[in-house]
Amino acid sequence: MLNASAPATTLVIGNRNYSSWSLRAYLMVQHCELPWTEIRLPLDTDTFERRIGELSPTRRVPVLRVGPTTIWDTLAIAEYLAERFPSLWPEDAAARGFARCISAEMHAGFLPLREQMPMSCRARDRQVPITAELSADIARVEQIWSEGTQRFAGHGPWLCGEFSAADCMYAPVAFRFRTYGVAPSGRAGAYLERLLGHPEMIAWDEAARGESEVIEAAEVGRNGSRARRPEVGTTDTSLAGRGDPDANR
Ligand SMILES: N[C@@H](CCC(=O)N[C@@H](CS)C(=O)NCC(=O)O)C(=O)O
Protein backbone atom coordinates (compact mmCIF):
# COMPACT_ATOMS: atom_id res chain seq x y z
CA MET A 1 0.00 0.00 0.00
CA LEU A 2 1.09 3.60 -0.59
CA ASN A 3 2.11 5.84 2.28
CA ALA A 4 0.24 9.00 3.22
CA SER A 5 2.52 11.28 1.22
CA ALA A 6 1.91 9.39 -2.01
CA PRO A 7 0.64 11.55 -4.87
CA ALA A 8 -3.08 11.45 -5.64
CA THR A 9 -4.07 8.68 -8.00
CA THR A 10 -6.94 8.96 -10.44
CA LEU A 11 -8.28 6.35 -12.82
CA VAL A 12 -10.24 7.56 -15.80
CA ILE A 13 -12.68 4.90 -16.97
CA GLY A 14 -15.64 4.53 -19.28
CA ASN A 15 -19.00 2.96 -18.46
CA ARG A 16 -18.64 -0.18 -16.43
CA ASN A 17 -21.17 -2.01 -18.56
CA TYR A 18 -19.30 -1.48 -21.82
CA SER A 19 -15.68 -0.53 -21.26
CA SER A 20 -13.66 -3.72 -21.19
CA TRP A 21 -10.28 -1.97 -21.09
CA SER A 22 -11.45 0.08 -18.11
CA LEU A 23 -12.37 -3.13 -16.30
CA ARG A 24 -8.86 -4.47 -16.77
CA ALA A 25 -7.22 -1.37 -15.29
CA TYR A 26 -9.77 -1.24 -12.46
CA LEU A 27 -8.90 -4.80 -11.44
CA MET A 28 -5.21 -3.92 -11.51
CA VAL A 29 -5.47 -0.88 -9.23
CA GLN A 30 -7.75 -2.75 -6.88
CA HIS A 31 -5.31 -5.66 -6.75
CA CYS A 32 -2.57 -3.21 -5.77
CA GLU A 33 -4.81 -1.85 -3.00
CA LEU A 34 -4.05 1.57 -4.37
CA PRO A 35 -6.31 4.34 -3.04
CA TRP A 36 -7.68 6.11 -6.10
CA THR A 37 -10.44 8.39 -7.21
CA GLU A 38 -12.51 7.77 -10.27
CA ILE A 39 -13.33 9.92 -13.25
CA ARG A 40 -16.05 8.14 -15.17
CA LEU A 41 -16.69 9.25 -18.73
CA PRO A 42 -19.49 7.25 -20.37
CA LEU A 43 -18.44 6.17 -23.87
CA ASP A 44 -20.12 7.72 -26.90
CA THR A 45 -21.43 10.72 -24.98
CA ASP A 46 -20.94 14.47 -25.22
CA THR A 47 -19.32 14.35 -21.78
CA PHE A 48 -16.72 11.91 -23.06
CA GLU A 49 -16.01 14.01 -26.13
CA ARG A 50 -15.79 17.21 -24.10
CA ARG A 51 -13.46 15.93 -21.39
CA ILE A 52 -11.37 13.11 -22.84
CA GLY A 53 -8.93 15.40 -24.67
CA GLU A 54 -7.65 16.98 -21.46
CA LEU A 55 -7.30 13.59 -19.74
CA SER A 56 -6.01 11.18 -22.36
CA PRO A 57 -3.53 11.78 -25.17
CA THR A 58 -5.10 8.95 -27.17
CA ARG A 59 -8.68 10.07 -26.35
CA ARG A 60 -9.24 6.60 -24.93
CA VAL A 61 -9.77 5.08 -21.52
CA PRO A 62 -8.42 3.82 -19.20
CA VAL A 63 -5.92 6.43 -18.12
CA LEU A 64 -4.04 6.36 -14.82
CA ARG A 65 -2.92 9.67 -13.37
CA VAL A 66 -0.47 9.63 -10.46
CA GLY A 67 0.35 13.19 -9.41
CA PRO A 68 1.67 14.88 -12.54
CA THR A 69 2.26 11.58 -14.35
CA THR A 70 -0.19 10.31 -16.95
CA ILE A 71 -0.09 6.66 -18.00
CA TRP A 72 -2.35 5.51 -20.79
CA ASP A 73 -2.86 2.14 -22.44
CA THR A 74 -3.73 -0.84 -20.26
CA LEU A 75 -0.52 -2.80 -20.69
CA ALA A 76 1.55 0.27 -19.84
CA ILE A 77 -0.64 0.82 -16.77
CA ALA A 78 0.09 -2.77 -15.71
CA GLU A 79 3.83 -2.30 -16.10
CA TYR A 80 3.80 1.08 -14.34
CA LEU A 81 1.89 -0.32 -11.38
CA ALA A 82 4.03 -3.46 -11.25
CA GLU A 83 7.16 -1.37 -10.68
CA ARG A 84 5.75 -0.47 -7.26
CA PHE A 85 3.56 -3.52 -6.77
CA PRO A 86 5.55 -6.46 -8.17
CA SER A 87 2.80 -8.89 -7.15
CA LEU A 88 0.86 -7.71 -10.19
CA TRP A 89 2.97 -10.21 -12.15
CA PRO A 90 3.57 -13.77 -10.89
CA GLU A 91 6.65 -14.33 -8.75
CA ASP A 92 7.64 -17.53 -10.53
CA ALA A 93 9.70 -16.69 -13.62
CA ALA A 94 8.04 -19.21 -15.92
CA ALA A 95 4.58 -18.13 -14.80
CA ARG A 96 5.60 -14.49 -15.21
CA GLY A 97 6.81 -15.15 -18.74
CA PHE A 98 3.57 -16.91 -19.63
CA ALA A 99 1.53 -14.12 -18.01
CA ARG A 100 3.33 -11.50 -20.07
CA CYS A 101 2.90 -13.49 -23.30
CA ILE A 102 -0.81 -14.03 -22.91
CA SER A 103 -1.36 -10.45 -21.74
CA ALA A 104 0.42 -9.15 -24.83
CA GLU A 105 -1.59 -11.59 -26.92
CA MET A 106 -4.86 -10.20 -25.53
CA HIS A 107 -3.68 -6.62 -25.88
CA ALA A 108 -2.70 -7.05 -29.51
CA GLY A 109 -5.19 -9.64 -30.70
CA PHE A 110 -8.55 -11.33 -30.34
CA LEU A 111 -10.13 -8.75 -32.63
CA PRO A 112 -12.95 -11.05 -33.83
CA LEU A 113 -13.85 -11.83 -30.23
CA ARG A 114 -13.81 -8.15 -29.28
CA GLU A 115 -15.72 -7.07 -32.36
CA GLN A 116 -18.31 -9.81 -32.59
CA MET A 117 -18.95 -10.29 -28.87
CA PRO A 118 -18.86 -6.76 -27.43
CA MET A 119 -18.90 -6.59 -23.66
CA SER A 120 -22.23 -5.66 -22.10
CA CYS A 121 -22.07 -6.96 -18.52
CA ARG A 122 -25.82 -6.72 -18.02
CA ALA A 123 -26.77 -8.65 -21.16
CA ARG A 124 -27.76 -12.31 -21.08
CA ASP A 125 -28.89 -14.93 -23.60
CA ARG A 126 -27.38 -13.18 -26.60
CA GLN A 127 -26.62 -15.18 -29.73
CA VAL A 128 -24.23 -14.25 -32.50
CA PRO A 129 -23.04 -16.37 -35.41
CA ILE A 130 -19.89 -18.24 -34.59
CA THR A 131 -17.71 -17.28 -37.52
CA ALA A 132 -14.51 -19.19 -38.21
CA GLU A 133 -12.45 -16.29 -36.83
CA LEU A 134 -14.56 -16.02 -33.69
CA SER A 135 -14.45 -19.77 -33.18
CA ALA A 136 -10.65 -19.69 -33.42
CA ASP A 137 -10.47 -16.90 -30.83
CA ILE A 138 -12.74 -18.78 -28.44
CA ALA A 139 -10.68 -21.95 -28.87
CA ARG A 140 -7.48 -20.02 -28.23
CA VAL A 141 -8.88 -18.48 -25.04
CA GLU A 142 -9.95 -21.92 -23.83
CA GLN A 143 -6.51 -23.30 -24.62
CA ILE A 144 -4.81 -20.48 -22.69
CA TRP A 145 -7.11 -20.89 -19.71
CA SER A 146 -6.60 -24.68 -19.64
CA GLU A 147 -2.85 -24.49 -20.05
CA GLY A 148 -2.29 -21.71 -17.52
CA THR A 149 -4.46 -23.18 -14.80
CA GLN A 150 -2.83 -26.59 -15.28
CA ARG A 151 0.81 -25.52 -15.54
CA PHE A 152 0.78 -23.12 -12.63
CA ALA A 153 -1.74 -24.80 -10.33
CA GLY A 154 1.04 -25.31 -7.79
CA HIS A 155 1.24 -21.53 -7.27
CA GLY A 156 -2.48 -20.84 -6.95
CA PRO A 157 -5.84 -21.24 -8.67
CA TRP A 158 -5.63 -18.32 -11.11
CA LEU A 159 -4.44 -18.18 -14.69
CA CYS A 160 -0.76 -18.09 -13.80
CA GLY A 161 -0.98 -19.28 -10.20
CA GLU A 162 -1.51 -16.25 -7.99
CA PHE A 163 -3.94 -13.59 -9.21
CA SER A 164 -2.04 -11.35 -11.63
CA ALA A 165 -2.35 -8.84 -14.44
CA ALA A 166 -3.02 -11.76 -16.78
CA ASP A 167 -6.30 -12.44 -14.98
CA CYS A 168 -7.19 -8.76 -15.36
CA MET A 169 -6.48 -8.94 -19.10
CA TYR A 170 -8.84 -11.91 -19.59
CA ALA A 171 -11.53 -10.77 -17.15
CA PRO A 172 -13.76 -9.09 -19.78
CA VAL A 173 -13.83 -12.37 -21.72
CA ALA A 174 -15.63 -13.92 -18.75
CA PHE A 175 -18.44 -11.37 -19.00
CA ARG A 176 -18.56 -11.91 -22.77
CA PHE A 177 -18.76 -15.70 -22.43
CA ARG A 178 -21.58 -15.30 -19.91
CA THR A 179 -23.50 -12.95 -22.21
CA TYR A 180 -23.13 -15.07 -25.36
CA GLY A 181 -23.45 -18.47 -23.71
CA VAL A 182 -19.93 -19.71 -24.34
CA ALA A 183 -19.42 -22.51 -21.83
CA PRO A 184 -15.93 -24.01 -21.82
CA SER A 185 -15.52 -27.40 -20.20
CA GLY A 186 -12.92 -28.70 -17.77
CA ARG A 187 -10.27 -26.42 -16.33
CA ALA A 188 -11.21 -23.52 -18.61
CA GLY A 189 -14.81 -23.74 -17.44
CA ALA A 190 -13.77 -23.80 -13.80
CA TYR A 191 -11.55 -20.77 -14.41
CA LEU A 192 -14.46 -18.91 -16.02
CA GLU A 193 -16.54 -19.48 -12.89
CA ARG A 194 -13.64 -18.40 -10.70
CA LEU A 195 -13.27 -15.14 -12.63
CA LEU A 196 -17.01 -14.41 -12.45
CA GLY A 197 -16.90 -15.07 -8.71
CA HIS A 198 -14.01 -12.69 -8.01
CA PRO A 199 -15.25 -10.05 -5.53
CA GLU A 200 -14.06 -7.18 -7.73
CA MET A 201 -15.79 -8.67 -10.78
CA ILE A 202 -18.99 -8.91 -8.75
CA ALA A 203 -18.59 -5.31 -7.56
CA TRP A 204 -17.99 -4.09 -11.14
CA ASP A 205 -20.93 -6.08 -12.43
CA GLU A 206 -23.27 -4.69 -9.77
CA ALA A 207 -22.18 -1.15 -10.53
CA ALA A 208 -22.71 -1.82 -14.27
CA ARG A 209 -26.28 -2.83 -13.51
CA GLY A 210 -26.79 0.56 -11.89
CA GLU A 211 -25.72 2.45 -15.01
CA SER A 212 -28.39 3.91 -17.26
CA GLU A 213 -26.56 4.53 -20.53
CA VAL A 214 -27.27 2.17 -23.40
CA ILE A 215 -24.92 1.84 -26.36
CA GLU A 216 -27.04 0.17 -29.01
CA ALA A 217 -24.03 -0.81 -31.12
CA ALA A 218 -22.79 -3.00 -28.27
CA GLU A 219 -26.16 -4.64 -27.63
CA VAL A 220 -25.87 -7.33 -30.27
CA GLY A 221 -27.52 -10.72 -30.68
CA ARG A 222 -30.84 -9.92 -28.99
CA ASN A 223 -33.18 -12.82 -29.83
CA GLY A 224 -30.54 -13.81 -32.34
CA SER A 225 -32.17 -11.29 -34.62
CA ARG A 226 -29.80 -8.43 -35.31
CA ALA A 227 -28.16 -7.75 -38.65
CA ARG A 228 -28.16 -11.30 -39.85
CA ARG A 229 -25.77 -11.86 -42.74
CA PRO A 230 -23.62 -14.63 -44.11
CA GLU A 231 -19.95 -14.46 -43.21
CA VAL A 232 -17.09 -15.14 -45.56
CA GLY A 233 -15.25 -18.15 -44.22
CA THR A 234 -17.97 -18.97 -41.73
CA THR A 235 -17.96 -22.59 -40.67
CA ASP A 236 -20.92 -22.45 -38.33
CA THR A 237 -23.94 -20.31 -39.05
CA SER A 238 -26.20 -22.08 -36.58
CA LEU A 239 -26.43 -19.06 -34.31
CA ALA A 240 -28.28 -16.07 -35.66
CA GLY A 241 -27.49 -12.40 -35.35
CA ARG A 242 -24.42 -10.29 -35.64
CA GLY A 243 -24.07 -6.82 -34.28
CA ASP A 244 -21.98 -3.89 -35.18
CA PRO A 245 -18.25 -4.31 -34.84
CA ASP A 246 -16.89 -2.47 -31.85
CA ALA A 247 -13.29 -3.27 -31.17
CA ASN A 248 -12.84 -0.21 -29.01
CA ARG A 249 -14.80 -1.37 -26.01
N1 LIG B 1 -5.07 -0.07 -26.36
C1 LIG B 1 -5.92 0.65 -25.43
C2 LIG B 1 -7.37 0.48 -25.85
C3 LIG B 1 -8.27 1.43 -25.09
C4 LIG B 1 -9.65 1.53 -25.71
O1 LIG B 1 -9.85 1.20 -26.90
N2 LIG B 1 -10.59 2.04 -24.91
C5 LIG B 1 -11.94 2.26 -25.37
C6 LIG B 1 -12.93 1.96 -24.27
S1 LIG B 1 -12.86 0.30 -23.72
C7 LIG B 1 -12.15 3.74 -25.66
O2 LIG B 1 -11.62 4.58 -24.98
N3 LIG B 1 -12.96 4.04 -26.68
C8 LIG B 1 -13.33 5.37 -26.96
C9 LIG B 1 -13.20 5.72 -28.39
O3 LIG B 1 -12.63 4.94 -29.17
O4 LIG B 1 -13.69 6.81 -28.74
C10 LIG B 1 -5.66 0.12 -24.02
O5 LIG B 1 -5.02 -0.93 -23.90
O6 LIG B 1 -6.03 0.77 -23.03
The ligand as an ORCA input file, in Angstrom:
! r2SCAN-3c Opt
* xyz 0 1
  N      -5.071     -0.072    -26.361
  C      -5.924      0.653    -25.428
  C      -7.371      0.482    -25.847
  C      -8.265      1.429    -25.089
  C      -9.648      1.533    -25.712
  O      -9.855      1.205    -26.897
  N     -10.586      2.037    -24.914
  C     -11.945      2.260    -25.368
  C     -12.935      1.963    -24.266
  S     -12.862      0.297    -23.717
  C     -12.147      3.741    -25.663
  O     -11.619      4.577    -24.983
  N     -12.959      4.036    -26.678
  C     -13.328      5.374    -26.964
  C     -13.204      5.722    -28.395
  O     -12.628      4.940    -29.165
  O     -13.688      6.810    -28.739
  C      -5.664      0.124    -24.015
  O      -5.020     -0.925    -23.899
  O      -6.026      0.769    -23.035
*
